[in-house]
């Protein structure tokens, strides 16, 4: 019998624990992926979308590298895109049929912690309000006037509608109202239309926690009160502990019908890589003639993405690797059985 076994075993466990702490604390563990919407991004807006998604990744990665949480990093990245009029979220959001801006957002992290808002008005950063719903209430989703009342309770300043409205979106509203009264919002995701797009982010921090966040101004010329996939758990975003997370963009009604992000994470649970899970889910979306895209991250920070729209702006960075930025179908990383 080996009388020294307990001592050797203790030393081995100490070495293992030190190694695991070192790995968990290293920048090679952290990972970020963002999207800037899946739609027919016009040529003149391509560079702005690529620049905006890259800046969002840099923002999130800087927080993570400094030891910040995945939740803080995902929120910061999405807030940056909300403040960029390039994107359909926060400033630059679409105008609905009656000329109002109604926005949706959601944020979530491990432990089934979820906060969401829908049809909120006059809030500069809806994703921050969603985080307060998660942290300050027992609710998951607040909508409309109730969400705005909660914002007042939390001392979030009310933004003037003119602060959120860009000249481009007001001109679009007037043009559709005058020249195309039968406009179909779903056409915004196809080749004959020029604008649409949610923004989203998934982050993995040094402790191994994952967070996912999405924000949107919805679709152009939507019916007042219309809510798409973005603030819906399992459609706009989904996260499962010890598995991974996904965020979606596209025509919300289609994405809700297939519970698109739940589908992605189910594929991850079945052993598919983040890359394969994304691609298989878009194949499922195409079976109902749906339009959209997804970004995905597994529990180890490996990322995947896919889309079937004309373009989708995206960027990602894992550990100390360089940032990858893309927008065209040919920019998609190859779909592999093993994660990126």
PyMOL commands that set and color helices and strands:
alter all, ss='L'
color gray80, all
select helices_A, chain A and resi 5-24+43-65+70-82+126-136+144-153+161-164+167-179+185-189+252-257+260-269+274-286+329-331
alter helices_A, ss='H'
color red, helices_A
select strands_A, chain A and resi 31-39+103-109+113-120+141-143+199-204+210-216+237-240+244-250+292-298+303-307+311-318+324-326
alter strands_A, ss='S'
color yellow, strands_A
deselect
rebuild
show_as cartoon
